[in-house]
Amino acid sequence: MNNYRVEVAVRSEFPDPVGHAVLNSVADLDIKSVDDVRVVDVFLVWGDLSADDMQRVASELLADPVIQSFSIDIPLDPPIQGAMKSVQVFKKPGVMDPVSASAEKGVLDLTGVEAEGVRTGKKYLVYGDV
């Protein structure tokens, strides 16, 4: 069994609508030291998938090749350079995760190999004096 970590993010030349929404929420809390927020989708995938299978899953299923970049098993380069902190959030095991269920089905449909599991999370890149 292989374990993979895939990170997917909007490329720096495009706006990040989810990050912008988080930035607006931070501003609503009257926190003025945050300049920008970018959000990275994180997928933890395990099963009898080869590295080639995982490359195909990441490029054809998990990432939009037009506006997103991805990395497998190495941290994705931050889309914006500068001082930032990162926070990762995952659902607790057992909590319903429809994105995870869809990804598991997509892996099987795309590769013919059943993933033993997929967990999804978010990594928030918070820029500014934090």
C-alpha positions in Angstrom: 0.0 0.0 0.0 1.2 3.5 -0.9 0.5 6.8 0.8 0.3 10.0 -1.1 -0.2 13.7 -0.2 -1.4 15.9 -3.0 -1.5 19.7 -2.6 -3.5 21.8 -5.1 -3.6 25.6 -5.2 -4.7 28.4 -7.5 -1.7 29.7 -9.3 -0.3 33.1 -8.3 -1.5 34.8 -11.5 -5.1 34.1 -10.7 -7.2 35.4 -7.8 -8.0 32.9 -5.1 -11.8 33.3 -4.3 -11.8 31.1 -1.3 -8.7 32.9 0.1 -10.4 36.2 -0.6 -13.5 35.1 1.4 -11.3 34.1 4.3 -9.6 37.4 4.1 -12.9 39.2 4.3 -13.9 37.1 7.3 -10.7 38.0 9.0 -11.3 41.7 8.3 -14.8 41.4 9.7 -13.1 40.4 13.0 -11.3 43.7 12.9 -7.9 42.0 12.4 -5.9 44.4 10.3 -2.5 42.7 10.2 -3.5 40.1 7.6 -2.6 41.2 4.0 -3.7 38.1 2.0 -4.9 34.5 2.4 -4.3 31.7 0.0 -6.0 28.3 0.4 -4.3 25.0 -0.6 -6.5 21.9 -1.0 -4.8 18.8 0.6 -5.7 15.2 -0.4 -4.3 12.3 1.6 -4.7 9.2 -0.6 -3.7 5.6 0.3 -4.0 2.4 -1.6 -2.4 0.2 -4.2 -1.9 3.1 -6.6 1.4 3.5 -8.5 3.2 6.8 -8.8 2.0 7.1 -12.4 -1.6 6.4 -11.2 -1.3 9.2 -8.6 0.2 11.6 -11.2 -2.8 11.0 -13.4 -5.3 11.3 -10.6 -3.7 14.6 -9.5 -3.5 16.1 -12.9 -6.9 14.9 -14.3 -9.1 14.7 -11.3 -7.9 16.8 -8.3 -6.5 19.9 -10.1 -7.8 22.2 -12.7 -4.9 22.4 -15.1 -5.9 25.9 -16.4 -5.7 27.8 -13.1 -4.2 25.4 -10.5 -0.9 23.8 -9.8 -0.3 20.6 -7.7 2.5 18.7 -6.1 2.7 15.1 -4.9 4.5 14.3 -1.6 6.4 17.6 -1.5 5.0 20.9 -0.2 3.6 23.1 -3.0 5.6 26.3 -3.5 3.6 29.1 -2.0 1.7 30.9 -4.8 2.8 34.3 -3.3 6.2 34.9 -1.7 6.5 36.8 1.5 6.1 36.4 5.3 3.3 34.0 6.0 2.1 31.4 8.5 0.3 28.2 7.5 -2.5 26.4 9.3 -3.8 23.0 8.2 -7.3 21.8 9.0 -8.7 18.3 8.5 -12.0 16.8 9.4 -11.9 14.3 12.3 -12.0 10.7 11.2 -15.6 9.5 10.9 -17.0 12.9 10.0 -18.9 12.9 6.7 -16.7 14.2 3.8 -18.5 14.2 0.5 -15.4 15.5 -1.4 -13.5 12.5 0.0 -16.2 10.1 -1.2 -16.2 11.7 -4.7 -12.5 11.5 -4.9 -12.5 7.8 -4.0 -15.0 7.1 -6.8 -13.0 9.3 -9.2 -9.8 7.4 -8.5 -11.5 4.1 -9.2 -13.1 5.4 -12.4 -9.9 7.0 -13.7 -7.4 4.2 -12.8 -9.4 1.1 -12.2 -7.7 0.8 -8.8 -9.7 1.3 -5.7 -8.2 3.7 -3.2 -8.4 2.4 0.3 -9.0 5.9 1.6 -9.0 9.6 0.8 -9.0 12.4 3.4 -9.3 16.0 2.5 -8.1 19.1 4.2 -7.2 22.7 3.7 -4.0 24.5 4.3 -4.4 28.2 4.8 -1.5 30.5 3.9 -1.9 33.7 5.9 0.3 36.6 4.8 1.1 39.6 6.8 2.3 40.4 10.3 0.8 37.4 12.1 
